[in-house]
Amino acid sequence: MCQATVYILEDGQQREVMRDVAHLVVVEGGVRLEQLFEEPRILPGRIAEIDFLKHRVYLIPSEAKESDGKRP
Protein backbone atom coordinates (compact mmCIF):
# COMPACT_ATOMS: atom_id res chain seq x y z
CA MET A 1 0.00 0.00 0.00
CA CYS A 2 1.06 3.59 -0.49
CA GLN A 3 -0.33 5.18 2.65
CA ALA A 4 1.92 7.37 4.74
CA THR A 5 3.09 7.31 8.33
CA VAL A 6 2.97 10.62 10.21
CA TYR A 7 5.52 11.61 12.85
CA ILE A 8 5.77 14.54 15.27
CA LEU A 9 9.25 16.06 15.68
CA GLU A 10 9.81 17.02 19.34
CA ASP A 11 12.97 17.54 21.38
CA GLY A 12 15.16 16.11 18.63
CA GLN A 13 13.09 12.92 18.50
CA GLN A 14 10.46 11.65 16.09
CA ARG A 15 7.29 10.11 17.52
CA GLU A 16 4.91 8.14 15.32
CA VAL A 17 1.35 9.46 15.62
CA MET A 18 -0.55 7.68 12.84
CA ARG A 19 0.01 4.92 10.28
CA ASP A 20 -1.82 4.20 7.05
CA VAL A 21 -2.75 7.83 6.40
CA ALA A 22 -4.55 8.01 3.06
CA HIS A 23 -5.43 11.72 3.02
CA LEU A 24 -3.83 14.79 4.61
CA VAL A 25 -5.35 18.28 4.56
CA VAL A 26 -3.83 21.44 6.00
CA VAL A 27 -6.56 23.13 8.04
CA GLU A 28 -6.66 26.20 10.24
CA GLY A 29 -4.51 25.44 13.26
CA GLY A 30 -3.21 22.08 12.15
CA VAL A 31 -3.33 19.08 9.87
CA ARG A 32 -6.30 16.77 9.30
CA LEU A 33 -5.26 13.12 8.91
CA GLU A 34 -7.58 10.50 7.46
CA GLN A 35 -7.29 6.73 7.27
CA LEU A 36 -9.50 4.58 5.05
CA PHE A 37 -11.93 3.22 7.64
CA GLU A 38 -11.26 5.30 10.78
CA GLU A 39 -12.42 8.65 12.08
CA PRO A 40 -10.14 11.51 10.99
CA ARG A 41 -7.92 13.33 13.49
CA ILE A 42 -6.73 16.91 13.52
CA LEU A 43 -3.26 17.43 14.91
CA PRO A 44 -2.14 20.94 15.84
CA GLY A 45 1.05 21.83 14.03
CA ARG A 46 2.54 22.31 10.61
CA ILE A 47 4.29 20.17 8.03
CA ALA A 48 8.07 20.18 8.41
CA GLU A 49 8.96 17.64 5.73
CA ILE A 50 7.45 15.00 3.43
CA ASP A 51 9.52 12.02 2.28
CA PHE A 52 7.64 10.60 -0.70
CA LEU A 53 9.99 7.63 -1.18
CA LYS A 54 9.57 6.45 2.42
CA HIS A 55 5.90 7.53 2.68
CA ARG A 56 6.60 9.65 5.76
CA VAL A 57 5.26 13.02 6.86
CA TYR A 58 6.97 14.97 9.63
CA LEU A 59 5.06 17.57 11.63
CA ILE A 60 6.22 20.29 14.00
CA PRO A 61 3.71 20.57 16.87
CA SER A 62 1.94 23.72 17.96
CA GLU A 63 0.58 24.51 21.40
CA ALA A 64 -3.07 23.60 20.72
CA LYS A 65 -4.52 20.25 21.77
CA GLU A 66 -5.40 17.44 19.37
CA SER A 67 -9.05 17.27 18.37
CA ASP A 68 -11.26 14.75 16.67
CA GLY A 69 -11.61 15.22 12.93
CA LYS A 70 -15.23 16.33 12.97
CA ARG A 71 -15.88 19.59 11.23
CA PRO A 72 -17.69 22.30 13.23
OpenMM code with the backbone's topology and positions (N, CA, C; nanometers):
from openmm import Vec3, app, unit

residues = "MET CYS GLN ALA THR VAL TYR ILE LEU GLU ASP GLY GLN GLN ARG GLU VAL MET ARG ASP VAL ALA HIS LEU VAL VAL VAL GLU GLY GLY VAL ARG LEU GLU GLN LEU PHE GLU GLU PRO ARG ILE LEU PRO GLY ARG ILE ALA GLU ILE ASP PHE LEU LYS HIS ARG VAL TYR LEU ILE PRO SER GLU ALA LYS GLU SER ASP GLY LYS ARG PRO".split()
positions = [
    Vec3(0.0836, -0.1185, 0.0000),
    Vec3(0.0000, 0.0000, 0.0000),
    Vec3(0.0882, 0.1250, 0.0000),
    Vec3(0.0298, 0.2351, -0.0379),
    Vec3(0.1057, 0.3594, -0.0488),
    Vec3(0.0651, 0.4633, 0.0544),
    Vec3(0.0032, 0.4211, 0.1627),
    Vec3(-0.0330, 0.5175, 0.2652),
    Vec3(0.0923, 0.5635, 0.3384),
    Vec3(0.0781, 0.6765, 0.4060),
    Vec3(0.1918, 0.7375, 0.4745),
    Vec3(0.1851, 0.7132, 0.6251),
    Vec3(0.2996, 0.7301, 0.6880),
    Vec3(0.3094, 0.7315, 0.8333),
    Vec3(0.3450, 0.8733, 0.8734),
    Vec3(0.2772, 0.9243, 0.9771),
    Vec3(0.2974, 1.0622, 1.0214),
    Vec3(0.3705, 1.0613, 1.1551),
    Vec3(0.4712, 1.1480, 1.1644),
    Vec3(0.5524, 1.1606, 1.2852),
    Vec3(0.5490, 1.3048, 1.3339),
    Vec3(0.5596, 1.3221, 1.4655),
    Vec3(0.5772, 1.4541, 1.5271),
    Vec3(0.7240, 1.4664, 1.5644),
    Vec3(0.7860, 1.5786, 1.5309),
    Vec3(0.9246, 1.6059, 1.5684),
    Vec3(0.9244, 1.6896, 1.6958),
    Vec3(0.9759, 1.6323, 1.8057),
    Vec3(0.9805, 1.7018, 1.9342),
    Vec3(1.1112, 1.6697, 2.0046),
    Vec3(1.1753, 1.7716, 2.0569),
    Vec3(1.2965, 1.7541, 2.1377),
    Vec3(1.4006, 1.6674, 2.0679),
    Vec3(1.4170, 1.6866, 1.9380),
    Vec3(1.5161, 1.6112, 1.8631),
    Vec3(1.4784, 1.4665, 1.8366),
    Vec3(1.3567, 1.4287, 1.8697),
    Vec3(1.3086, 1.2921, 1.8503),
    Vec3(1.1918, 1.2929, 1.7523),
    Vec3(1.1653, 1.1792, 1.6917),
    Vec3(1.0459, 1.1653, 1.6091),
    Vec3(0.9548, 1.0626, 1.6754),
    Vec3(0.8277, 1.0983, 1.6886),
    Vec3(0.7287, 1.0109, 1.7525),
    Vec3(0.6190, 0.9810, 1.6511),
    Vec3(0.5955, 0.8531, 1.6265),
    Vec3(0.4910, 0.8138, 1.5322),
    Vec3(0.3542, 0.8452, 1.5924),
    Vec3(0.2688, 0.9119, 1.5135),
    Vec3(0.1353, 0.9457, 1.5625),
    Vec3(0.0236, 0.8770, 1.4844),
    Vec3(0.0494, 0.8369, 1.3599),
    Vec3(-0.0550, 0.7677, 1.2845),
    Vec3(0.0058, 0.6951, 1.1652),
    Vec3(-0.0387, 0.5720, 1.1451),
    Vec3(0.0009, 0.4922, 1.0282),
    Vec3(-0.1138, 0.4859, 0.9286),
    Vec3(-0.0817, 0.4442, 0.8097),
    Vec3(-0.1817, 0.4202, 0.7048),
    Vec3(-0.2668, 0.5431, 0.6752),
    Vec3(-0.2040, 0.6592, 0.6707),
    Vec3(-0.2746, 0.7835, 0.6395),
    Vec3(-0.2947, 0.7894, 0.4886),
    Vec3(-0.4207, 0.7992, 0.4481),
    Vec3(-0.4550, 0.8010, 0.3060),
    Vec3(-0.4790, 0.9417, 0.2535),
    Vec3(-0.5089, 1.0367, 0.3447),
    Vec3(-0.5426, 1.1722, 0.3025),
    Vec3(-0.4970, 1.2687, 0.4104),
    Vec3(-0.4314, 1.3762, 0.3692),
    Vec3(-0.3833, 1.4794, 0.4610),
    Vec3(-0.4286, 1.6144, 0.4074),
    Vec3(-0.4877, 1.6950, 0.4948),
    Vec3(-0.5347, 1.8275, 0.4555),
    Vec3(-0.4842, 1.9281, 0.5577),
    Vec3(-0.4222, 2.0355, 0.5106),
    Vec3(-0.3826, 2.1440, 0.6001),
    Vec3(-0.5077, 2.2252, 0.6308),
    Vec3(-0.5388, 2.2376, 0.7598),
    Vec3(-0.6560, 2.3129, 0.8042),
    Vec3(-0.6098, 2.4222, 0.8998),
    Vec3(-0.7002, 2.5129, 0.9311),
    Vec3(-0.6662, 2.6201, 1.0240),
    Vec3(-0.6225, 2.5595, 1.1572),
    Vec3(-0.5023, 2.5912, 1.1979),
    Vec3(-0.4514, 2.5444, 1.3260),
    Vec3(-0.3895, 2.4066, 1.3261),
    Vec3(-0.3805, 2.3404, 1.2112),
    Vec3(-0.3208, 2.2082, 1.2145),
    Vec3(-0.3319, 2.1313, 1.0851),
    Vec3(-0.3302, 1.9995, 1.1004),
    Vec3(-0.3328, 1.9083, 0.9870),
    Vec3(-0.4382, 1.8014, 1.0143),
    Vec3(-0.5266, 1.7804, 0.9185),
    Vec3(-0.6301, 1.6771, 0.9301),
    Vec3(-0.5771, 1.5507, 0.8642),
    Vec3(-0.5763, 1.4397, 0.9394),
    Vec3(-0.5257, 1.3121, 0.8914),
    Vec3(-0.6412, 1.2136, 0.8811),
    Vec3(-0.6491, 1.1439, 0.7679),
    Vec3(-0.7580, 1.0495, 0.7460),
    Vec3(-0.7029, 0.9141, 0.7037),
    Vec3(-0.7550, 0.8095, 0.7668),
    Vec3(-0.7289, 0.6727, 0.7267),
    Vec3(-0.8509, 0.6232, 0.6503),
    Vec3(-0.8412, 0.5064, 0.5893),
    Vec3(-0.9504, 0.4584, 0.5047),
    Vec3(-1.0791, 0.4298, 0.5817),
    Vec3(-1.0714, 0.3645, 0.6956),
    Vec3(-1.1932, 0.3218, 0.7645),
    Vec3(-1.2001, 0.3703, 0.9088),
    Vec3(-1.1291, 0.4762, 0.9418),
    Vec3(-1.1264, 0.5301, 1.0780),
    Vec3(-1.1730, 0.6748, 1.0764),
    Vec3(-1.2073, 0.7244, 1.1942),
    Vec3(-1.2423, 0.8651, 1.2080),
    Vec3(-1.1172, 0.9506, 1.1862),
    Vec3(-1.1294, 1.0630, 1.1185),
    Vec3(-1.0137, 1.1514, 1.0987),
    Vec3(-0.9714, 1.2167, 1.2297),
    Vec3(-0.8469, 1.2604, 1.2340),
    Vec3(-0.7921, 1.3327, 1.3485),
    Vec3(-0.7329, 1.4631, 1.2984),
    Vec3(-0.7398, 1.5648, 1.3818),
    Vec3(-0.6732, 1.6911, 1.3518),
    Vec3(-0.5629, 1.7098, 1.4542),
    Vec3(-0.4406, 1.7210, 1.4046),
    Vec3(-0.3257, 1.7435, 1.4912),
    Vec3(-0.2823, 1.8885, 1.4783),
    Vec3(-0.2631, 1.9568, 1.5895),
    Vec3(-0.2139, 2.0941, 1.5835),
    Vec3(-0.0672, 2.0941, 1.5423),
    Vec3(-0.0330, 2.1760, 1.4476),
    Vec3(0.1052, 2.1833, 1.4029),
    Vec3(0.1125, 2.2163, 1.2553),
    Vec3(0.2332, 2.2019, 1.2027),
    Vec3(0.2542, 2.2312, 1.0610),
    Vec3(0.3484, 2.1278, 1.0019),
    Vec3(0.3442, 2.1148, 0.8718),
    Vec3(0.4292, 2.0175, 0.8033),
    Vec3(0.5724, 2.0687, 0.8012),
    Vec3(0.6648, 1.9849, 0.8456),
    Vec3(0.8067, 2.0182, 0.8413),
    Vec3(0.8721, 1.9575, 0.7174),
    Vec3(0.8312, 1.8354, 0.6828),
    Vec3(0.8957, 1.7640, 0.5726),
    Vec3(0.8055, 1.6498, 0.5273),
    Vec3(0.8122, 1.6176, 0.3983),
    Vec3(0.7448, 1.4999, 0.3434),
    Vec3(0.8483, 1.4202, 0.2654),
    Vec3(0.8623, 1.2927, 0.2983),
    Vec3(0.9522, 1.2024, 0.2276),
    Vec3(0.8647, 1.1085, 0.1442),
    Vec3(0.8531, 1.1362, 0.0161),
    Vec3(0.7642, 1.0596, -0.0699),
    Vec3(0.8147, 0.9167, -0.0924),
    Vec3(0.9456, 0.8970, -0.0966),
    Vec3(0.9992, 0.7626, -0.1178),
    Vec3(0.9722, 0.6712, 0.0006),
    Vec3(0.9794, 0.7252, 0.1215),
    Vec3(0.9568, 0.6447, 0.2422),
    Vec3(0.8138, 0.6550, 0.2940),
    Vec3(0.7301, 0.7351, 0.2275),
    Vec3(0.5899, 0.7531, 0.2675),
    Vec3(0.5805, 0.8045, 0.4108),
    Vec3(0.6587, 0.9077, 0.4412),
    Vec3(0.6603, 0.9646, 0.5756),
    Vec3(0.6320, 1.1140, 0.5704),
    Vec3(0.5550, 1.1598, 0.6694),
    Vec3(0.5257, 1.3018, 0.6859),
    Vec3(0.5726, 1.3401, 0.8254),
    Vec3(0.6468, 1.4495, 0.8347),
    Vec3(0.6974, 1.4974, 0.9632),
    Vec3(0.6297, 1.6294, 0.9965),
    Vec3(0.5751, 1.6374, 1.1173),
    Vec3(0.5062, 1.7572, 1.1632),
    Vec3(0.5826, 1.8216, 1.2777),
    Vec3(0.5728, 1.9535, 1.2855),
    Vec3(0.6220, 2.0292, 1.4003),
    Vec3(0.4987, 2.0682, 1.4800),
    Vec3(0.4928, 2.0316, 1.6086),
    Vec3(0.3715, 2.0570, 1.6869),
    Vec3(0.3522, 2.2044, 1.7187),
    Vec3(0.2259, 2.2400, 1.7428),
    Vec3(0.1943, 2.3718, 1.7960),
    Vec3(0.1393, 2.3513, 1.9361),
    Vec3(0.0999, 2.4584, 2.0008),
    Vec3(0.0580, 2.4511, 2.1402),
    Vec3(-0.0833, 2.3980, 2.1598),
    Vec3(-0.1668, 2.4014, 2.0569),
    Vec3(-0.3067, 2.3602, 2.0722),
    Vec3(-0.3169, 2.2099, 2.0954),
    Vec3(-0.4291, 2.1663, 2.1510),
    Vec3(-0.4521, 2.0250, 2.1769),
    Vec3(-0.5076, 1.9564, 2.0528),
    Vec3(-0.4863, 1.8248, 2.0467),
    Vec3(-0.5400, 1.7441, 1.9371),
    Vec3(-0.6916, 1.7390, 1.9483),
    Vec3(-0.7587, 1.7372, 1.8348),
    Vec3(-0.9047, 1.7269, 1.8366),
    Vec3(-0.9479, 1.6115, 1.7480),
    Vec3(-1.0757, 1.5750, 1.7604),
    Vec3(-1.1263, 1.4753, 1.6667),
    Vec3(-1.1403, 1.5432, 1.5309),
    Vec3(-1.1609, 1.4664, 1.4276),
    Vec3(-1.1615, 1.5225, 1.2932),
    Vec3(-1.2939, 1.5782, 1.2479),
    Vec3(-1.3909, 1.5854, 1.3365),
    Vec3(-1.5226, 1.6333, 1.2968),
    Vec3(-1.5201, 1.7818, 1.2689),
    Vec3(-1.5826, 1.8177, 1.1610),
    Vec3(-1.5877, 1.9588, 1.1234),
    Vec3(-1.6928, 2.0292, 1.2077),
    Vec3(-1.6709, 2.1570, 1.2426),
    Vec3(-1.7689, 2.2305, 1.3233),
    Vec3(-1.9001, 2.2520, 1.2516),
] * unit.nanometer
topology = app.Topology()
chain = topology.addChain("A")
for resn in residues:
    res = topology.addResidue(resn, chain)
    for name in ("N", "CA", "C"):
        topology.addAtom(name, app.Element.getBySymbol(name[0]), res)
